[in-house]
Amino acid sequence: MDIRKKIRIGELLREKNYITESQLKVALNEQKTSGKRLGEVLQDLGYVTETQMLQLVSEQLGVKLVKASDLKIDEDAKRLIPENLARKLGVVPIKADGNKIIIATNDPANVYAYDELERTTKKEIYPYVVVKDDLLLLLEKIYGTGDRLYKTAEDVSKKLLRAGKDELLDNLSDDAPVVNLVDGIIGKAVSDGASDIHIEPDEDKLRIRYRIDGILIEVLSLNSTLHPAITSRLKIMSGMNIAEKRVPQDGRFKIVASGKDIDFRVSTLPTNFGEKLVLRILDRSKALLDLKNIGMDDYNLSVYESIVSKPYGIILISGPTGSGKTTTLYATLNKLNSPDKNIVTVEDPIEYNFKLINQVQTDETAGVTFASALRSILRQDPDIIMVGEIRDKETAEIAIQASLTGHLVLSTIHTNDSVSSVVRLVDMGIENFLVSSSLIGVVGQRLVRKICKSCKKSYRPEKELIERLGIKNEDLLFYRGEGCPDCKYTGYSGRIGIYEVLKIDNQIKNMITKGKSIDEIRTVAMQNGFKTMYDSGLEIAKSGITSIEEVLRVTVISGE
């Protein structure tokens, strides 16, 4: 059986008299403009049925054309091919037998898929051939709702081809199949626990990716003709201008899923192949509002609580986008919230509503920026102020003046770690003595994936890794997830924060005033008990909550 045999489907169909020479020429011309595979074009034109074509190809390759009802799925085979890879390549794992694995595919001549599967599974690939509907049924049986989306997408694509005119997109975006497709993409993301949905047009396809536990996973690869309809539908839902495609836009909408309010923040970005959309999913029911539950260890928690108990000064939460800064801010506000305090926030967006706290949403089109709102807040007799982000000199200056006049100010800043935040303020143009006078503490944080409890296994790391980590105990065990249905074969389920808390004591204040470097400040802080994010991550890796690979993915080893 030579599954890597070169098949020239057009010539083969012509030789077998399934199509005529003129039909082949028409199909080849259509292929040049559509970019589709020749077999798809021949089916779309009605010259050949899918079964006829697959029967011919399977005979040439020496593989079986089978029905989904005749196949029994083996769980061992399912473990070898992760869901995202199966969807990407359009294959279904059927049976693992020794050094080979049997798969079902609708594209038996796709040698690239075989190569990738062999690299992933380390086994020889033996394909069965199935029609497309059977492939979708098998994927549905194994992996769930995603394949209903493929079927819906196919219906929309056919309708678009019939419509053929861009002016029909406005009406089509409200059409039932398009609505069902968009609702399905959103619903699956929510049920899968995604934090973001990326809708990305490419030259010949539309890629749908979910960010789950901090990692982007491709879940759908659709026909590029679907892009305008999906984009228009989401723009309408988000209150955007569907006619404007040349400039970025922002919008939002809300749905109710499983009795919970789910907010979506939507942004568009023009690219060379069309507008990319990103949907940030804000599930308010998942908000962690207790500092003791966000993952901060006892030592860092005690240091942080001593900082937030101060009556005035600035506290910064640092880290990149998606590192959980807002969660830490909200948990802090929840701890400080009481009837005898006037707490006011300015946010973009407001992700969780608090009782007793006055929350302001920024609106740049109306002139409500972080800086302008902050000026107004200071006239409202506040005790505690929370600013969503310090992103410019103007906001930083107002926040510092507020802290120097008796207010406790909480905010976030985009830096790599806590110590870097000190220098970032100086780089914004703030005088060193103002930074040292106002700043009382900085938290650096990252999110790491937690090992799946269902498939967690211990192992003894290699000696080279032990030496690199600076660990003296060579008998130390680490943990990792082997992959199972519960974690969709990723080895991880859920996330937890790792933190470093820099308390700005008098010694650090003096160093800031004198303009000392990041490394000098960090060295002194560590001498005084400062625990880095890496050290915090190493502790939870030793305890089996996360893997050492996750810690090294988001932090730098102390001293490297």
Kinemage of the C-alpha trace (Angstrom):
@kinemage 1
@onewidth
@group {chain A} dominant
@subgroup {mainchain}
@vectorlist {calphas} color= white
{ca met a 1} P 0.000 0.000 0.000
{ca asp a 2} L 1.589 3.263 -1.190
{ca ile a 3} L -0.373 6.000 0.568
{ca arg a 4} L 2.165 8.610 -0.584
{ca lys a 5} L 1.567 7.900 -4.267
{ca lys a 6} L 1.079 11.050 -6.372
{ca ile a 7} L -2.549 11.253 -7.531
{ca arg a 8} L -3.525 13.509 -10.444
{ca ile a 9} L -7.240 13.441 -9.758
{ca gly a 10} L -8.297 15.299 -12.920
{ca glu a 11} L -6.457 13.020 -15.307
{ca leu a 12} L -7.596 9.952 -13.385
{ca leu a 13} L -11.264 10.959 -13.581
{ca arg a 14} L -10.852 11.727 -17.282
{ca glu a 15} L -9.251 8.343 -17.986
{ca lys a 16} L -12.118 6.577 -16.197
{ca asn a 17} L -14.657 8.632 -18.211
{ca tyr a 18} L -16.186 10.215 -15.101
{ca ile a 19} L -15.633 13.629 -16.691
{ca thr a 20} L -14.966 14.961 -20.193
{ca glu a 21} L -11.924 16.886 -21.415
{ca ser a 22} L -13.959 20.110 -21.636
{ca gln a 23} L -15.284 19.650 -18.097
{ca leu a 24} L -11.741 19.191 -16.837
{ca lys a 25} L -10.675 22.452 -18.536
{ca val a 26} L -13.608 24.333 -16.973
{ca ala a 27} L -12.738 22.934 -13.538
{ca leu a 28} L -9.048 23.838 -13.893
{ca asn a 29} L -9.954 27.433 -14.835
{ca glu a 30} L -12.334 27.642 -11.872
{ca gln a 31} L -9.630 26.267 -9.589
{ca lys a 32} L -7.265 29.112 -10.548
{ca thr a 33} L -9.743 31.738 -9.383
{ca ser a 34} L -11.191 29.943 -6.352
{ca gly a 35} L -7.951 28.519 -4.922
{ca lys a 36} L -9.791 25.303 -3.970
{ca arg a 37} L -8.552 21.776 -4.556
{ca leu a 38} L -9.536 20.363 -7.943
{ca gly a 39} L -11.647 17.622 -6.362
{ca glu a 40} L -13.726 20.208 -4.484
{ca val a 41} L -14.229 22.271 -7.644
{ca leu a 42} L -15.391 19.221 -9.618
{ca gln a 43} L -17.937 18.444 -6.875
{ca asp a 44} L -19.134 22.062 -6.665
{ca leu a 45} L -19.685 22.084 -10.438
{ca gly a 46} L -21.667 18.850 -10.203
{ca tyr a 47} L -19.366 16.945 -12.574
{ca val a 48} L -18.599 14.174 -10.092
{ca thr a 49} L -19.937 12.974 -6.754
{ca glu a 50} L -17.792 12.765 -3.651
{ca thr a 51} L -18.291 9.001 -3.452
{ca gln a 52} L -17.206 8.502 -7.089
{ca met a 53} L -14.057 10.514 -6.569
{ca leu a 54} L -13.116 8.891 -3.248
{ca gln a 55} L -13.772 5.395 -4.621
{ca leu a 56} L -11.364 6.077 -7.486
{ca val a 57} L -8.659 7.572 -5.242
{ca ser a 58} L -8.950 4.786 -2.657
{ca glu a 59} L -8.503 2.165 -5.399
{ca gln a 60} L -5.400 3.922 -6.699
{ca leu a 61} L -3.864 4.147 -3.223
{ca gly a 62} L -4.969 0.681 -2.134
{ca val a 63} L -6.955 1.902 0.879
{ca lys a 64} L -10.509 1.100 2.019
{ca leu a 65} L -13.524 3.360 1.516
{ca val a 66} L -15.637 2.693 4.624
{ca lys a 67} L -18.758 3.977 6.406
{ca ala a 68} L -18.683 5.656 9.819
{ca ser a 69} L -21.193 3.110 11.147
{ca asp a 70} L -18.718 0.298 10.450
{ca leu a 71} L -15.933 1.838 12.572
{ca lys a 72} L -15.324 1.369 16.284
{ca ile a 73} L -13.188 4.025 17.976
{ca asp a 74} L -10.297 2.860 20.161
{ca glu a 75} L -9.562 5.083 23.208
{ca asp a 76} L -5.828 4.318 22.961
{ca ala a 77} L -5.757 5.725 19.441
{ca lys a 78} L -7.653 8.821 20.555
{ca arg a 79} L -4.936 9.597 23.118
{ca leu a 80} L -2.257 9.605 20.422
{ca ile a 81} L -3.812 12.403 18.337
{ca pro a 82} L -4.858 15.557 20.223
{ca glu a 83} L -8.162 17.163 19.294
{ca asn a 84} L -6.636 20.320 17.833
{ca leu a 85} L -4.357 18.263 15.543
{ca ala a 86} L -7.208 15.965 14.466
{ca arg a 87} L -9.333 18.988 13.549
{ca lys a 88} L -6.463 20.746 11.809
{ca leu a 89} L -5.605 17.739 9.598
{ca gly a 90} L -9.155 16.454 9.179
{ca val a 91} L -8.463 12.966 10.526
{ca val a 92} L -10.045 10.659 13.096
{ca pro a 93} L -7.968 8.197 15.137
{ca ile a 94} L -9.569 4.752 14.861
{ca lys a 95} L -7.251 2.095 16.272
{ca ala a 96} L -3.719 1.815 17.664
{ca asp a 97} L -2.032 -1.499 16.985
{ca gly a 98} L 1.641 -1.941 17.877
{ca asn a 99} L 3.744 0.444 15.820
{ca lys a 100} L 0.869 1.524 13.579
{ca ile a 101} L -2.245 3.661 13.936
{ca ile a 102} L -5.337 3.472 11.748
{ca ile a 103} L -7.053 6.753 10.915
{ca ala a 104} L -10.089 7.863 8.923
{ca thr a 105} L -9.689 10.738 6.490
{ca asn a 106} L -11.608 12.479 3.731
{ca asp a 107} L -8.364 13.420 1.935
{ca pro a 108} L -6.401 10.200 1.452
{ca ala a 109} L -3.833 11.864 -0.842
{ca asn a 110} L -2.746 14.416 1.781
{ca val a 111} L 0.827 13.232 2.357
{ca tyr a 112} L 1.592 16.291 4.521
{ca ala a 113} L -1.006 15.123 7.041
{ca tyr a 114} L 0.594 11.680 7.170
{ca asp a 115} L 4.036 13.187 7.781
{ca glu a 116} L 2.772 15.355 10.629
{ca leu a 117} L 0.877 12.465 12.211
{ca glu a 118} L 3.922 10.217 12.083
{ca arg a 119} L 6.027 12.918 13.743
{ca thr a 120} L 3.424 13.324 16.492
{ca thr a 121} L 2.497 9.683 17.151
{ca lys a 122} L 5.854 8.041 16.271
{ca lys a 123} L 3.806 5.358 14.465
{ca glu a 124} L 3.119 4.313 10.879
{ca ile a 125} L -0.105 5.715 9.449
{ca tyr a 126} L -2.714 3.429 7.837
{ca pro a 127} L -5.724 5.360 6.470
{ca tyr a 128} L -9.348 4.482 5.851
{ca val a 129} L -11.301 6.784 3.532
{ca val a 130} L -14.690 8.212 4.498
{ca val a 131} L -17.023 10.759 2.915
{ca lys a 132} L -16.984 14.231 4.461
{ca asp a 133} L -20.280 13.862 6.331
{ca asp a 134} L -19.033 10.631 7.915
{ca leu a 135} L -15.786 12.325 8.933
{ca leu a 136} L -17.788 15.084 10.645
{ca leu a 137} L -19.943 12.502 12.399
{ca leu a 138} L -16.854 10.674 13.677
{ca leu a 139} L -15.242 13.897 14.894
{ca glu a 140} L -18.539 14.824 16.550
{ca lys a 141} L -18.666 11.441 18.258
{ca ile a 142} L -15.142 11.797 19.627
{ca tyr a 143} L -14.701 15.504 20.276
{ca gly a 144} L -18.162 17.070 20.457
{ca thr a 145} L -19.747 20.288 19.238
{ca gly a 146} L -16.980 21.649 17.023
{ca asp a 147} L -18.001 19.583 14.034
{ca arg a 148} L -21.559 20.864 14.020
{ca leu a 149} L -19.861 24.206 13.413
{ca tyr a 150} L -18.102 22.797 10.360
{ca lys a 151} L -21.431 21.592 9.003
{ca thr a 152} L -23.066 24.970 9.677
{ca ala a 153} L -20.084 26.729 8.103
{ca glu a 154} L -20.500 24.621 4.998
{ca asp a 155} L -24.167 25.660 4.723
{ca val a 156} L -23.211 29.331 5.063
{ca ser a 157} L -20.449 28.964 2.468
{ca lys a 158} L -22.856 27.487 -0.062
{ca lys a 159} L -25.340 30.280 0.587
{ca leu a 160} L -22.624 32.884 0.080
{ca leu a 161} L -21.628 31.332 -3.241
{ca arg a 162} L -25.267 31.484 -4.359
{ca ala a 163} L -25.603 35.099 -3.171
{ca gly a 164} L -22.384 36.145 -4.863
{ca lys a 165} L -22.681 39.874 -4.125
{ca asp a 166} L -21.144 41.850 -1.275
{ca glu a 167} L -24.261 43.985 -0.877
{ca leu a 168} L -26.137 40.915 0.349
{ca leu a 169} L -23.782 40.577 3.352
{ca asp a 170} L -25.755 43.036 5.485
{ca asn a 171} L -28.858 40.864 5.245
{ca leu a 172} L -26.899 37.626 5.296
{ca ser a 173} L -25.232 38.560 8.629
{ca asp a 174} L -28.682 38.252 10.237
{ca asp a 175} L -29.476 35.040 8.389
{ca ala a 176} L -30.123 31.968 10.537
{ca pro a 177} L -27.111 29.865 9.401
{ca val a 178} L -24.697 32.776 10.002
{ca val a 179} L -26.266 33.521 13.391
{ca asn a 180} L -26.018 29.830 14.314
{ca leu a 181} L -22.381 29.662 13.199
{ca val a 182} L -21.323 32.734 15.216
{ca asp a 183} L -23.357 31.598 18.242
{ca gly a 184} L -21.755 28.173 17.952
{ca ile a 185} L -18.218 29.611 17.847
{ca ile a 186} L -18.971 31.750 20.906
{ca gly a 187} L -20.802 28.984 22.778
{ca lys a 188} L -18.021 26.461 22.264
{ca ala a 189} L -15.433 28.979 23.484
{ca val a 190} L -17.409 29.586 26.677
{ca ser a 191} L -17.960 25.861 27.314
{ca asp a 192} L -14.266 25.129 26.663
{ca gly a 193} L -13.229 27.759 29.219
{ca ala a 194} L -11.523 30.041 26.675
{ca ser a 195} L -10.479 33.559 27.656
{ca asp a 196} L -10.215 34.881 24.073
{ca ile a 197} L -11.464 34.075 20.572
{ca his a 198} L -9.207 34.961 17.620
{ca ile a 199} L -10.852 35.169 14.176
{ca glu a 200} L -8.006 35.449 11.690
{ca pro a 201} L -8.306 35.714 7.888
{ca asp a 202} L -5.536 34.113 5.860
{ca glu a 203} L -4.891 33.949 2.139
{ca asp a 204} L -6.961 30.825 1.584
{ca lys a 205} L -8.761 30.139 4.867
{ca leu a 206} L -10.330 31.625 7.982
{ca arg a 207} L -8.666 30.454 11.171
{ca ile a 208} L -10.562 30.326 14.498
{ca arg a 209} L -8.365 30.011 17.592
{ca tyr a 210} L -9.235 29.931 21.299
{ca arg a 211} L -6.904 30.944 24.098
{ca ile a 212} L -7.378 28.265 26.760
{ca asp a 213} L -5.284 28.342 29.931
{ca gly a 214} L -3.101 30.980 28.294
{ca ile a 215} L -2.285 28.938 25.162
{ca leu a 216} L -3.738 29.583 21.683
{ca ile a 217} L -5.329 26.497 20.119
{ca glu a 218} L -6.705 26.303 16.581
{ca val a 219} L -10.211 24.835 16.762
{ca leu a 220} L -11.634 25.583 13.310
{ca ser a 221} L -10.198 26.131 9.848
{ca leu a 222} L -12.950 27.479 7.603
{ca asn a 223} L -13.397 28.620 4.018
{ca ser a 224} L -12.169 32.208 3.624
{ca thr a 225} L -15.463 33.167 1.939
{ca leu a 226} L -17.090 33.016 5.398
{ca his a 227} L -15.004 35.896 6.734
{ca pro a 228} L -17.215 38.824 5.599
{ca ala a 229} L -20.424 37.270 6.980
{ca ile a 230} L -18.897 36.340 10.361
{ca thr a 231} L -17.224 39.752 10.670
{ca ser a 232} L -20.426 41.609 9.814
{ca arg a 233} L -22.439 39.573 12.313
{ca leu a 234} L -19.975 40.248 15.155
{ca lys a 235} L -19.757 43.949 14.273
{ca ile a 236} L -23.535 44.258 14.448
{ca met a 237} L -23.576 42.465 17.819
{ca ser a 238} L -20.809 44.747 19.124
{ca gly a 239} L -22.303 48.032 17.931
{ca met a 240} L -19.579 48.721 15.351
{ca asn a 241} L -19.756 50.287 11.907
{ca ile a 242} L -19.902 47.309 9.522
{ca ala a 243} L -19.053 49.506 6.522
{ca glu a 244} L -15.741 50.667 8.016
{ca lys a 245} L -12.970 48.186 7.286
{ca arg a 246} L -9.893 50.426 7.086
{ca val a 247} L -9.433 51.452 10.736
{ca pro a 248} L -9.461 49.480 14.025
{ca gln a 249} L -12.724 49.476 15.977
{ca asp a 250} L -13.775 48.454 19.474
{ca gly a 251} L -17.123 47.250 20.754
{ca arg a 252} L -18.790 44.979 23.272
{ca phe a 253} L -21.842 42.801 23.797
{ca lys a 254} L -23.324 40.516 26.442
{ca ile a 255} L -24.909 37.062 26.362
{ca val a 256} L -26.440 34.768 28.952
{ca ala a 257} L -24.995 31.238 28.999
{ca ser a 258} L -25.968 28.567 31.546
{ca gly a 259} L -27.677 31.240 33.625
{ca lys a 260} L -24.529 33.422 33.767
{ca asp a 261} L -23.900 36.862 32.300
{ca ile a 262} L -20.929 36.705 29.944
{ca asp a 263} L -19.478 39.961 28.618
{ca phe a 264} L -17.434 40.176 25.416
{ca arg a 265} L -14.991 42.938 24.534
{ca val a 266} L -14.408 42.954 20.769
{ca ser a 267} L -11.656 44.626 18.751
{ca thr a 268} L -10.948 44.653 15.020
{ca leu a 269} L -7.607 45.130 13.278
{ca pro a 270} L -7.226 45.581 9.486
{ca thr a 271} L -4.675 43.117 8.035
{ca asn a 272} L -3.523 42.346 4.494
{ca phe a 273} L -6.141 39.581 4.182
{ca gly a 274} L -9.000 41.414 5.899
{ca glu a 275} L -10.063 42.362 9.412
{ca lys a 276} L -8.888 40.242 12.310
{ca leu a 277} L -11.243 40.116 15.295
{ca val a 278} L -10.378 39.274 18.882
{ca leu a 279} L -13.111 38.660 21.446
{ca arg a 280} L -12.094 38.866 25.118
{ca ile a 281} L -14.460 36.744 27.229
{ca leu a 282} L -15.276 38.255 30.627
{ca asp a 283} L -17.067 35.721 32.813
{ca arg a 284} L -17.930 37.641 35.970
{ca ser a 285} L -18.889 34.460 37.822
{ca lys a 286} L -15.232 33.366 37.646
{ca ala a 287} L -13.870 36.488 39.331
{ca leu a 288} L -11.611 35.537 42.240
{ca leu a 289} L -12.376 38.134 44.900
{ca asp a 290} L -10.327 36.772 47.773
{ca leu a 291} L -6.585 37.384 47.979
{ca lys a 292} L -6.163 33.992 49.639
{ca asn a 293} L -7.555 32.221 46.568
{ca ile a 294} L -5.543 33.795 43.751
{ca gly a 295} L -2.440 31.652 44.307
{ca met a 296} L -0.220 33.996 46.317
{ca asp a 297} L 1.910 31.977 48.775
{ca asp a 298} L 1.812 32.705 52.514
{ca tyr a 299} L 5.046 34.719 52.541
{ca asn a 300} L 4.150 36.991 49.621
{ca leu a 301} L 0.583 37.315 50.904
{ca ser a 302} L 1.767 38.534 54.315
{ca val a 303} L 4.078 41.106 52.656
{ca tyr a 304} L 1.308 42.282 50.326
{ca glu a 305} L -1.268 42.597 53.105
{ca ser a 306} L 1.176 44.756 55.066
{ca ile a 307} L 1.455 47.053 52.033
{ca val a 308} L -2.287 47.395 51.312
{ca ser a 309} L -2.960 48.187 54.982
{ca lys a 310} L -1.123 51.525 54.577
{ca pro a 311} L -3.369 54.629 54.396
{ca tyr a 312} L -1.706 56.256 51.365
{ca gly a 313} L 0.804 55.658 48.580
{ca ile a 314} L 0.830 53.914 45.193
{ca ile a 315} L 0.619 50.139 44.753
{ca leu a 316} L 1.315 48.813 41.244
{ca ile a 317} L 0.475 45.415 39.751
{ca ser a 318} L 2.835 44.618 36.872
{ca gly a 319} L 2.867 42.040 34.115
{ca pro a 320} L 1.963 41.563 30.441
{ca thr a 321} L -1.567 41.396 29.039
{ca gly a 322} L -3.386 38.307 30.279
{ca ser a 323} L -1.302 37.796 33.427
{ca gly a 324} L -4.202 38.252 35.858
{ca lys a 325} L -3.485 41.827 36.983
{ca thr a 326} L -7.171 42.814 37.048
{ca thr a 327} L -7.996 39.790 39.201
{ca thr a 328} L -5.380 40.847 41.761
{ca leu a 329} L -6.724 44.421 41.745
{ca tyr a 330} L -10.307 43.239 42.267
{ca ala a 331} L -9.310 40.882 45.074
{ca thr a 332} L -7.461 43.786 46.720
{ca leu a 333} L -10.469 46.106 46.370
{ca asn a 334} L -12.706 43.428 47.855
{ca lys a 335} L -10.407 43.211 50.901
{ca leu a 336} L -10.343 46.996 51.344
{ca asn a 337} L -14.045 47.563 50.662
{ca ser a 338} L -16.068 48.764 53.662
{ca pro a 339} L -18.913 51.249 54.391
{ca asp a 340} L -16.529 53.739 56.037
{ca lys a 341} L -14.367 54.187 52.894
{ca asn a 342} L -15.075 56.080 49.682
{ca ile a 343} L -13.534 53.918 46.931
{ca val a 344} L -13.645 55.127 43.317
{ca thr a 345} L -12.292 53.316 40.240
{ca val a 346} L -11.718 54.262 36.609
{ca glu a 347} L -11.566 51.183 34.379
{ca asp a 348} L -11.489 50.003 30.777
{ca pro a 349} L -13.625 47.942 30.868
{ca ile a 350} L -15.507 47.416 34.137
{ca glu a 351} L -15.239 43.639 34.472
{ca tyr a 352} L -16.967 43.155 37.828
{ca asn a 353} L -19.516 45.274 39.693
{ca phe a 354} L -18.890 45.948 43.392
{ca lys a 355} L -21.330 47.121 46.023
{ca leu a 356} L -20.264 50.357 47.812
{ca ile a 357} L -17.607 51.087 45.144
{ca asn a 358} L -18.112 53.863 42.581
{ca gln a 359} L -16.875 52.581 39.221
{ca val a 360} L -16.228 54.775 36.169
{ca gln a 361} L -15.939 53.443 32.618
{ca thr a 362} L -13.491 55.262 30.324
{ca asp a 363} L -14.874 56.614 27.049
{ca glu a 364} L -12.253 58.308 24.885
{ca thr a 365} L -14.823 59.491 22.325
{ca ala a 366} L -16.513 61.452 25.142
{ca gly a 367} L -13.185 62.634 26.552
{ca val a 368} L -13.274 60.353 29.600
{ca thr a 369} L -9.686 59.079 29.775
{ca phe a 370} L -7.783 57.657 32.751
{ca ala a 371} L -6.171 61.052 33.323
{ca ser a 372} L -9.329 63.183 32.977
{ca ala a 373} L -11.413 60.815 35.103
{ca leu a 374} L -8.689 60.775 37.749
{ca arg a 375} L -8.807 64.578 38.019
{ca ser a 376} L -12.570 64.451 38.565
{ca ile a 377} L -12.288 61.621 41.095
{ca leu a 378} L -9.988 63.722 43.267
{ca arg a 379} L -12.856 66.220 43.680
{ca gln a 380} L -15.096 63.407 44.979
{ca asp a 381} L -13.407 63.085 48.403
{ca pro a 382} L -12.011 59.565 47.812
{ca asp a 383} L -10.089 57.447 50.312
{ca ile a 384} L -8.954 54.778 47.829
{ca ile a 385} L -8.581 55.162 44.061
{ca met a 386} L -8.121 52.396 41.523
{ca val a 387} L -6.830 53.368 38.053
{ca gly a 388} L -7.096 50.579 35.499
{ca glu a 389} L -3.687 51.277 33.972
{ca ile a 390} L -0.883 53.833 34.122
{ca arg a 391} L 0.079 54.121 30.485
{ca asp a 392} L 1.391 57.696 30.154
{ca lys a 393} L 3.155 60.488 32.042
{ca glu a 394} L -0.024 62.506 32.606
{ca thr a 395} L -1.845 59.649 34.370
{ca ala a 396} L 1.277 58.792 36.381
{ca glu a 397} L 1.700 62.396 37.583
{ca ile a 398} L -1.912 62.724 38.735
{ca ala a 399} L -1.753 59.317 40.499
{ca ile a 400} L 1.455 60.352 42.290
{ca gln a 401} L -0.029 63.688 43.394
{ca ala a 402} L -3.088 61.823 44.704
{ca ser a 403} L -0.900 59.452 46.726
{ca leu a 404} L 1.132 62.348 48.156
{ca thr a 405} L -2.045 64.054 49.370
{ca gly a 406} L -3.309 61.179 51.487
{ca his a 407} L -4.908 58.712 49.056
{ca leu a 408} L -4.198 55.032 48.536
{ca val a 409} L -3.859 54.483 44.757
{ca leu a 410} L -3.978 51.076 43.054
{ca ser a 411} L -3.077 50.594 39.398
{ca thr a 412} L -1.431 48.320 36.831
{ca ile a 413} L 1.608 48.828 34.615
{ca his a 414} L 3.025 46.789 31.729
{ca thr a 415} L 6.521 45.671 32.738
{ca asn a 416} L 8.350 42.355 32.948
{ca asp a 417} L 8.680 42.277 36.738
{ca ser a 418} L 8.149 44.311 39.884
{ca val a 419} L 11.595 45.959 40.010
{ca ser a 420} L 11.343 47.075 36.366
{ca ser a 421} L 8.186 49.037 37.239
{ca val a 422} L 10.270 51.486 39.279
{ca val a 423} L 12.434 52.332 36.270
{ca arg a 424} L 9.392 52.406 33.950
{ca leu a 425} L 7.932 55.328 35.913
{ca val a 426} L 11.233 57.174 35.632
{ca asp a 427} L 11.311 56.425 31.877
{ca met a 428} L 7.852 58.035 31.607
{ca gly a 429} L 9.414 61.269 32.819
{ca ile a 430} L 8.610 61.117 36.541
{ca glu a 431} L 11.343 62.491 38.823
{ca asn a 432} L 13.155 59.859 40.921
{ca phe a 433} L 12.310 61.600 44.205
{ca leu a 434} L 8.574 61.611 43.343
{ca val a 435} L 8.666 57.862 42.573
{ca ser a 436} L 10.480 57.090 45.853
{ca ser a 437} L 8.113 59.343 47.844
{ca ser a 438} L 4.895 57.844 46.497
{ca leu a 439} L 5.540 54.178 45.622
{ca ile a 440} L 4.954 51.757 48.529
{ca gly a 441} L 4.805 48.392 46.783
{ca val a 442} L 4.871 46.563 43.429
{ca val a 443} L 3.524 43.122 42.580
{ca gly a 444} L 4.910 41.211 39.586
{ca gln a 445} L 2.858 38.261 38.375
{ca arg a 446} L 2.292 35.622 35.715
{ca leu a 447} L -0.247 32.865 35.175
{ca val a 448} L 0.887 29.249 34.779
{ca arg a 449} L -1.185 26.241 33.812
{ca lys a 450} L -2.024 23.713 36.520
{ca ile a 451} L -1.267 20.048 35.927
{ca cys a 452} L -4.380 17.972 35.275
{ca lys a 453} L -5.192 16.004 38.423
{ca ser a 454} L -6.529 13.050 36.439
{ca cys a 455} L -3.268 12.296 34.612
{ca lys a 456} L -0.587 13.788 36.885
{ca lys a 457} L 2.551 11.670 37.152
{ca ser a 458} L 5.826 12.199 38.991
{ca tyr a 459} L 9.227 11.884 37.333
{ca arg a 460} L 12.872 12.441 38.169
{ca pro a 461} L 14.335 15.322 36.078
{ca glu a 462} L 17.602 14.997 34.194
{ca lys a 463} L 20.795 15.955 35.992
{ca glu a 464} L 21.430 18.859 33.592
{ca leu a 465} L 18.098 20.444 34.507
{ca ile a 466} L 18.736 19.989 38.236
{ca glu a 467} L 22.092 21.736 37.862
{ca arg a 468} L 20.614 24.543 35.784
{ca leu a 469} L 17.924 25.140 38.397
{ca gly a 470} L 20.534 25.228 41.136
{ca ile a 471} L 18.836 22.456 43.102
{ca lys a 472} L 21.071 20.403 45.382
{ca asn a 473} L 18.621 17.563 45.993
{ca glu a 474} L 19.162 15.171 43.072
{ca asp a 475} L 16.345 12.894 44.325
{ca leu a 476} L 13.770 15.662 43.868
{ca leu a 477} L 10.632 14.676 41.941
{ca phe a 478} L 8.760 16.950 39.564
{ca tyr a 479} L 5.317 16.366 38.042
{ca arg a 480} L 3.660 16.586 34.651
{ca gly a 481} L 0.374 15.619 32.997
{ca glu a 482} L 0.448 12.728 30.543
{ca gly a 483} L -2.739 13.838 28.771
{ca cys a 484} L -6.245 12.416 29.180
{ca pro a 485} L -9.863 13.133 28.116
{ca asp a 486} L -10.401 15.387 31.151
{ca cys a 487} L -7.720 17.851 29.977
{ca lys a 488} L -8.247 17.209 26.242
{ca tyr a 489} L -4.822 15.568 26.140
{ca thr a 490} L -2.932 18.761 27.014
{ca gly a 491} L -1.778 17.597 30.471
{ca tyr a 492} L -3.077 20.841 32.008
{ca ser a 493} L -6.365 22.101 33.410
{ca gly a 494} L -6.900 25.585 34.837
{ca arg a 495} L -4.376 28.257 35.828
{ca ile a 496} L -2.840 29.725 38.945
{ca gly a 497} L -0.831 32.877 39.589
{ca ile a 498} L 2.795 33.106 40.622
{ca tyr a 499} L 3.915 36.324 42.259
{ca glu a 500} L 6.704 38.491 43.539
{ca val a 501} L 5.975 41.322 45.991
{ca leu a 502} L 8.443 44.179 46.263
{ca lys a 503} L 7.943 46.258 49.397
{ca ile a 504} L 9.438 49.737 48.969
{ca asp a 505} L 11.218 50.195 52.298
{ca asn a 506} L 13.499 53.107 53.218
{ca gln a 507} L 16.595 51.408 51.758
{ca ile a 508} L 14.867 50.862 48.398
{ca lys a 509} L 13.488 54.429 48.477
{ca asn a 510} L 17.013 55.804 48.858
{ca met a 511} L 18.242 53.683 45.950
{ca ile a 512} L 15.397 54.949 43.725
{ca thr a 513} L 16.209 58.559 44.634
{ca lys a 514} L 19.870 57.985 43.723
{ca gly a 515} L 18.895 56.418 40.375
{ca lys a 516} L 20.308 52.963 41.079
{ca ser a 517} L 19.888 50.293 38.392
{ca ile a 518} L 17.309 47.495 38.271
{ca asp a 519} L 19.954 44.857 39.091
{ca glu a 520} L 21.234 46.826 42.098
{ca ile a 521} L 17.728 47.290 43.498
{ca arg a 522} L 16.870 43.618 42.929
{ca thr a 523} L 20.071 42.441 44.648
{ca val a 524} L 19.365 44.503 47.773
{ca ala a 525} L 15.708 43.446 47.795
{ca met a 526} L 16.670 39.751 47.634
{ca gln a 527} L 19.111 40.246 50.509
{ca asn a 528} L 16.159 41.591 52.498
{ca gly a 529} L 13.911 38.578 51.775
{ca phe a 530} L 12.389 39.450 48.374
{ca lys a 531} L 11.140 36.284 46.632
{ca thr a 532} L 11.174 36.360 42.811
{ca met a 533} L 8.422 34.974 40.580
{ca tyr a 534} L 10.764 32.177 39.570
{ca asp a 535} L 11.302 31.173 43.207
{ca ser a 536} L 7.543 31.232 43.826
{ca gly a 537} L 6.960 29.161 40.677
{ca leu a 538} L 9.641 26.637 41.630
{ca glu a 539} L 7.894 26.062 44.961
{ca ile a 540} L 4.559 25.186 43.368
{ca ala a 541} L 6.324 23.041 40.739
{ca lys a 542} L 7.924 21.037 43.561
{ca ser a 543} L 4.502 20.623 45.173
{ca gly a 544} L 3.013 19.253 41.941
{ca ile a 545} L 0.598 22.106 41.181
{ca thr a 546} L 2.351 23.037 37.941
{ca ser a 547} L 5.229 21.726 35.859
{ca ile a 548} L 8.750 23.118 35.843
{ca glu a 549} L 8.340 23.632 32.068
{ca glu a 550} L 5.457 26.031 32.753
{ca val a 551} L 7.514 27.993 35.272
{ca leu a 552} L 10.418 28.313 32.831
{ca arg a 553} L 7.998 29.350 30.074
{ca val a 554} L 6.964 32.535 31.903
{ca thr a 555} L 9.868 33.391 34.238
{ca val a 556} L 13.637 33.717 34.220
{ca ile a 557} L 15.799 31.666 36.584
{ca ser a 558} L 17.161 33.879 39.347
{ca gly a 559} L 20.693 34.906 38.428
{ca glu a 560} L 20.446 34.035 34.707
